[in-house]
Amino acid sequence: MQPNQSLSLKIVDKVAEREGVQPEELNPPIHYVINTDALDSLYDARDSERNPTTIEFVYKGYTVTVDSTGDVDLENRVAAIDPEKTAV
């Protein structure tokens, strides 16, 4: 993550890297699935005591989990639902 990069951009970068595309090529854009302004403001460094414990949402077939420190984890949605299945 670049210094001062917003959390939503960090998520976009991670998903794009996983998908093997440039961030601007992701479709739909992340703001179609989550309010990025609200997400970024929840993890504003100036008020880290108010960070939620965990936020989880689905984007581009991944379950995106953000912990209280702002670390982002991507899990393939199929694997999250049923570990016996694999993505096609």
C-alpha positions in Angstrom: 0.0 0.0 0.0 1.3 3.4 -0.9 1.6 6.0 1.9 -1.7 7.8 2.5 -3.5 5.4 0.1 -7.2 5.1 0.9 -8.5 1.7 2.1 -10.8 1.4 -0.9 -7.8 1.9 -3.3 -5.8 -0.6 -1.3 -8.7 -3.1 -1.9 -8.9 -2.3 -5.6 -5.2 -2.8 -6.0 -5.3 -6.2 -4.2 -8.2 -7.4 -6.3 -6.7 -6.2 -9.5 -3.4 -7.9 -8.7 -5.3 -11.2 -8.0 -7.2 -10.8 -11.2 -4.1 -10.0 -13.2 -5.5 -6.7 -14.5 -4.9 -3.0 -14.0 -7.1 -1.4 -11.2 -9.0 0.8 -13.7 -10.0 -2.4 -15.6 -12.0 -3.9 -12.8 -15.7 -4.0 -13.6 -17.9 -3.2 -11.9 -16.0 -0.4 -10.1 -15.8 -1.0 -6.3 -18.2 1.9 -5.6 -21.0 -0.1 -7.2 -20.8 -2.6 -4.3 -19.8 -0.5 -1.3 -19.9 3.2 -0.3 -16.1 3.8 -0.6 -16.3 7.2 1.1 -17.9 5.6 4.1 -15.5 2.7 4.1 -12.5 5.1 3.9 -13.8 7.3 6.7 -14.3 4.3 9.0 -10.5 3.6 8.8 -9.4 7.3 8.9 -6.0 7.2 10.6 -6.9 10.3 12.6 -9.5 8.4 14.5 -8.1 4.8 14.7 -9.9 4.1 18.1 -13.2 4.1 16.2 -12.2 1.5 13.6 -14.7 -1.4 13.4 -13.5 -4.8 14.5 -14.1 -6.3 11.0 -15.9 -5.4 7.8 -16.7 -8.0 5.3 -18.3 -7.7 1.8 -18.2 -9.4 -1.6 -16.5 -7.9 -4.6 -15.6 -9.5 -7.9 -16.2 -13.0 -6.5 -14.0 -12.5 -3.4 -15.0 -12.1 0.2 -13.1 -9.0 1.2 -12.4 -8.8 4.9 -10.8 -5.7 6.5 -9.7 -6.0 10.1 -9.4 -3.3 12.8 -5.9 -2.4 11.6 -7.0 -1.9 8.0 -5.3 -5.1 6.8 -7.2 -6.6 3.8 -7.7 -10.3 3.1 -9.3 -11.7 0.0 -10.8 -15.1 -0.1 -12.3 -16.8 -3.1 -16.1 -16.7 -2.6 -16.6 -20.3 -3.6 -14.0 -21.4 -1.1 -15.6 -19.3 1.6 -19.0 -21.0 1.0 -17.8 -24.5 0.5 -14.1 -25.4 1.0 -14.6 -28.6 -1.1 -15.5 -26.6 -4.2 -13.0 -24.8 -6.4 -13.5 -21.8 -8.6 -13.9 -22.4 -12.3 
